[in-house]
Amino acid sequence: MNSIQITHAKHSKLKSTDFKNLGFGKFFSDHMLICDYKFGVWGAPEIIPFEAISLMPSSKIFHYGQSIFEGMKAYKDKNSNTWLFRPDENFKRLNKSAERLAIPQLPKNIFFEGLIKLLNIDNDWIPSAEGSSLYIRPIIFATGEGFHASPADAYRFMIATAPSGPYFSGKVKVLIEETYSRSANGGVGFAKAGGNYAGQFYPTQLAIKKGYNQVIWTDDNTHEYIEEAGAMNIFIRINDTLITGPTSDRILDGVTRKSIIQIAKNEGINLEVRKFKVSEVIEASNNGSLKEMFGTGTAAVISPISAYGYRGKDYILPKNKDSYATRLKKIIIDIQTNKSEDSYKWRFKVC
Ligand SMILES: *Cc1c(COP(=O)(O)O)cnc(C)c1O
């Protein structure tokens, strides 16, 4: 910890930031962590003011998109303690993504010591209002130069943070996509690679033009199986059974997804991890057994889907008195924010 050099921001933006109107990921805290990889080794991490960085136009990030990220949140409880949720999972996944993008592995101590120090220094930036959190973005990208299409020889790891209110998740209307694909067998869909999201923007824009908010991704081969909801994992509820697809090359292994699976089982909810077809969902809609559909991910935690479109027809999800989405969301948020016992040992105390 002592090895992290710190340069404090000259002027804090804390007082000029309106914590009542944060939105999501729009305002950034005073400091950031940086750590460079050069000559085959990761150097010493540093904390510096949040500011512009300078890169050569020949840096490979711009040409070949060697870039990965993570998304995490820090929460403040009513006693002003700071908590993370399963940060080990994000660290492991960052290195899984790194491996797939031919980016060098990041040592665990750089990630954890850097993150903890940063959260200590910018602790006043962690909002405490209901539903708010400090959204944390660890990223690694290629700074090494060259027009040759090969992995860079230099990288930067950074962590930037953004005090955020609840992620917008009003009534989400989704479109089942049959033309474009998010990921493919043997591809990079399981990694949080920047390019995966760039590839989603255009099909999502088309869906928005048609009056939807998001795209439901189906498998690239047959477009018969439902795989993800935008950049979230997806669950459906048929009668009283929750169903979600198995993770694969194409389906990202979400921390929220796997936590919800464990909580649902613990709650005695019938849960199946298996592939499911669009046709099964349509049939369940038609016979009234489709009760819920929701996405899971760190940003929105659980985002209920109110309707979905398929081949020109809209299907409305019913309103439930005993919604699994509402119930599971409360349980996981209470654990994340230290409002309930954490029998799973998922909470991580920062300070
Ligand atoms: C990040 C992400 C998720 C959700 O993962 P969490 O760890 O729960 O935040 C799901 N699908 C995709 C494609 C993602 O990028």
PDBQT file of the ligand as one rigid body, heavy atoms in Angstrom, charges set to zero:
ROOT
HETATM    1  C1  LIG A 401     -21.093  -7.013 -17.687  1.00  0.00    +0.000 C 
HETATM    2  C2  LIG A 401     -22.069  -7.822 -18.444  1.00  0.00    +0.000 A 
HETATM    3  C3  LIG A 401     -23.072  -8.577 -17.814  1.00  0.00    +0.000 A 
HETATM    4  C4  LIG A 401     -23.352  -8.502 -16.344  1.00  0.00    +0.000 C 
HETATM    5  O1  LIG A 401     -22.279  -8.872 -15.539  1.00  0.00    +0.000 OA
HETATM    6  P1  LIG A 401     -22.254  -8.443 -14.011  1.00  0.00    +0.000 P 
HETATM    7  O2  LIG A 401     -21.001  -9.066 -13.506  1.00  0.00    +0.000 OA
HETATM    8  O3  LIG A 401     -23.463  -9.008 -13.377  1.00  0.00    +0.000 OA
HETATM    9  O4  LIG A 401     -22.229  -6.955 -13.974  1.00  0.00    +0.000 OA
HETATM   10  C5  LIG A 401     -23.881  -9.387 -18.605  1.00  0.00    +0.000 A 
HETATM   11  N1  LIG A 401     -23.738  -9.440 -19.943  1.00  0.00    +0.000 NA
HETATM   12  C6  LIG A 401     -22.795  -8.718 -20.578  1.00  0.00    +0.000 A 
HETATM   13  C7  LIG A 401     -22.671  -8.836 -22.052  1.00  0.00    +0.000 C 
HETATM   14  C8  LIG A 401     -21.933  -7.891 -19.852  1.00  0.00    +0.000 A 
HETATM   15  O5  LIG A 401     -21.030  -7.160 -20.483  1.00  0.00    +0.000 OA
ENDROOT
TORSDOF 0
